[in-house]
Amino acid sequence: MLSRGHFGGIKLTATTSFLGERREIQLWSIVLLAFAVHGPLLLMQLPANSYDTNFHIFFASHYAQSWFNPWNEKWFAGFSQTTYPPLPQQWMALLSHFVGLPMSYMLVQLVAVLLLPVGVYRYARIWVGERGASYAALASVFLGSLSMLVYQAGQLSTTTAAPLYLLAIPYIYEWLRAGESKSLVKGLALAFAAAAAHHVTLIFGSFLFLLPVLWLAIIDREKDASGETRSVAGVLTRAGIFAALMGFGAAIVLGPYWLALIQNPIKQMPIPHASRTNLLLNPNWGMNYFVIPYGALILALPFVILRASRERRLRPLLFGFWLTFLFGLGGTTPVPRILLGRAYEVLTFERFTFWATIMALPVLGMLAAELIDRFKAKAAVPLWIAAVATCAFAVAWVIYRPINQDPALDLTQVTNFLNRDGHDKYRFLTLGFGNQLAKISTNTAAGTVDGDYNSARTLPEMTRYGAAQITNSKYYGIAGMESLRAMLKHAQQYGLKYVFIRDRYYEPMVTFAGWRKIDTYDNGLITVWEKDDVPPATKIESNAIPPAWQGIAWGIFPIGSSIVALFLMVLIPDKKRVGRTIEFPAPEPVFDTATVQGARR
């Protein structure tokens, strides 16, 4: 088998054998491996109890029933789902009509996982050679940060948006470097779809990924077989054109989101999150937010940094990686707080760690190829063990540090109570249920004054205090308990009649506020409380209710962007690959026979 390499500006063709090989790993086999590793775990619904899985399923359930009406009465006495980009949830809603909501979540997550190695391969190929890119794609299957987001955090939007951006970046690079209009169209289409999947990735991730790519395009602007000279000004001009078109397109695709943000800016009290802690001073969170997501990659980081710092073409990537790496450390360094300002108190930082590990993969793939060339099986076997151990440890971490204290808790009686005898005419509250609140809301028509999406909160009893959810009040200290106290005090105003308690800690406060216990469920684990003098809930007037045209736009443009991107990828084929003279950093090839195919540049 033949493989191609670049050395000293001369193209070489090398005949290779298996472990001394100079050949790249076929991308289809890497995707198949990703399916073999993650497919069974997802089809067994392992992420079902992750932090955000029920949140995404709840949003999808609303789209499945009211596609063009984003106003959801079930949380916060009413909120608009235009406050969160809808693409993954909309695909879930469509699939749910065939396989149900829980399995639709797993299928959309699986598609995102399978797209990641494809995106990493294409992204890595602009930095290193094809073989190094194939090793980078292979490593992406076993990333600890990916397993953490999928099986612990349940961040479907982050894991969906990232591969879409990675697929877009090579097209953007070709547009910046050479001005290819087809690349601009395809890059924009994929970037619009990524924006429709996640706003944080659009705002922060795209900048962290694209700034190094712009730098690289300036470095590579003259490296083309045609010998055409391109100026720095030309690259910057094309970058400005892309930024303008990207901003215009994102404004259309996510128009209702931007309007909702302008009309109701996030002014709530900051809500604490463990990813913002100093990871050195909090070893438990250091393990969760650094050791688990990086895994064996921690051992390779010094070599990645040293190698990237020596190669001119890799220095932009090193810059992007280092900045993203510092963001991922949260409050461990002052950098995120200084650069992000107020946004620091709103963001969570595990997604930055995910992006940082992706940025490290091109150099890691190149280093892995060099080690295998030199040491063959002595290098290949330890690398495989390190990769598999990283993934396995991250998947198993949720067992050693469970998210849900009672994964077998039976919520059927709670939802049956809310769905019978007109109980859904009133609002309810849960205390001590954690992320199970979203599961209850998905399966009942009754509304609650609580919710599991911080940015959508508009009720003053919640925004005035630094507590994320009332159901978890005690974990937010005085702020959480004051928020709960205020909500119980205004029960009549909101039609709040029923309280379900899984944690006896809350019972004295509820009793003092005028509720009485009427039943117990699940062998006494859940108690049901009622207040007699509460009138039925009425619709809360709010300026956050989107007009009908926004609902129509929300139901068309986000999912439409993904369909357009899919069609463009099929209808506009990529140019056939030709011999390019960009010097990817690589050692001298090891080959049995070689033929000089070109002259020195």
Number of C-alpha atoms within 10 A of each C-alpha: 11 15 16 17 22 20 16 12 16 17 20 20 21 21 16 17 13 10 16 17 22 26 22 17 17 12 17 11 11 22 20 12 16 22 18 11 16 20 20 12 16 21 15 12 16 17 26 21 20 22 21 23 25 26 25 22 24 24 22 28 23 22 23 20 10 15 18 18 22 26 18 19 18 23 22 23 25 25 23 22 24 26 21 22 23 28 27 27 29 23 19 29 26 18 19 19 11 10 13 14 24 18 20 23 29 24 20 19 25 24 14 21 26 21 20 28 29 23 22 28 28 22 29 29 20 21 23 24 22 23 25 31 30 29 28 31 30 26 25 27 25 23 27 29 28 29 27 28 24 29 25 27 20 23 22 25 25 24 26 26 29 30 23 26 29 28 24 27 26 22 24 29 27 20 22 29 28 22 17 14 13 17 23 22 19 26 28 25 25 28 29 31 28 31 32 29 30 23 21 18 25 19 11 13 21 19 13 21 24 19 16 20 25 20 20 22 25 20 15 19 21 18 19 16 11 8 8 11 10 17 13 15 10 16 22 17 13 20 22 13 14 19 13 12 14 18 13 12 18 23 16 17 24 25 18 26 23 17 17 20 15 10 11 16 13 17 10 19 16 19 17 15 14 18 22 25 18 17 21 15 10 12 13 14 18 19 16 21 25 22 20 23 26 26 23 20 21 15 11 16 16 11 14 21 20 11 18 22 16 11 14 12 23 21 18 22 26 22 18 21 24 16 15 25 20 19 27 26 25 27 20 19 17 13 15 21 16 10 11 14 11 11 13 18 15 19 17 18 23 25 27 24 24 25 23 25 26 26 25 24 26 31 28 26 27 27 21 21 27 20 17 19 19 14 12 16 15 12 17 16 12 11 17 13 11 16 21 19 17 23 27 17 19 28 23 15 18 20 11 9 12 14 16 16 11 12 11 7 15 14 17 12 13 19 19 14 14 23 16 10 9 11 17 19 19 20 28 25 23 25 24 22 24 19 22 23 24 24 17 21 21 21 17 17 17 22 25 26 25 28 26 23 17 17 17 24 25 21 16 12 19 26 21 16 20 20 28 27 27 28 27 20 23 20 15 19 12 14 20 21 20 21 24 27 17 13 22 23 14 12 21 16 15 23 23 27 24 25 22 23 23 22 17 12 12 17 20 10 14 20 14 10 14 14 21 17 17 11 12 17 17 13 8 10 14 24 20 20 22 20 20 10 12 17 16 17 22 13 10 13 9 11 10 19 18 20 13 12 12 20 20 15 16 28 20 14 21 26 20 17 22 23 14 17 22 15 12 17 14 10 9 12 10 12 8 6 6 7 12 13 18 19 18 21 21 18 15 12 18 17 17 10 10 14 10 10 11 12 9 11 8
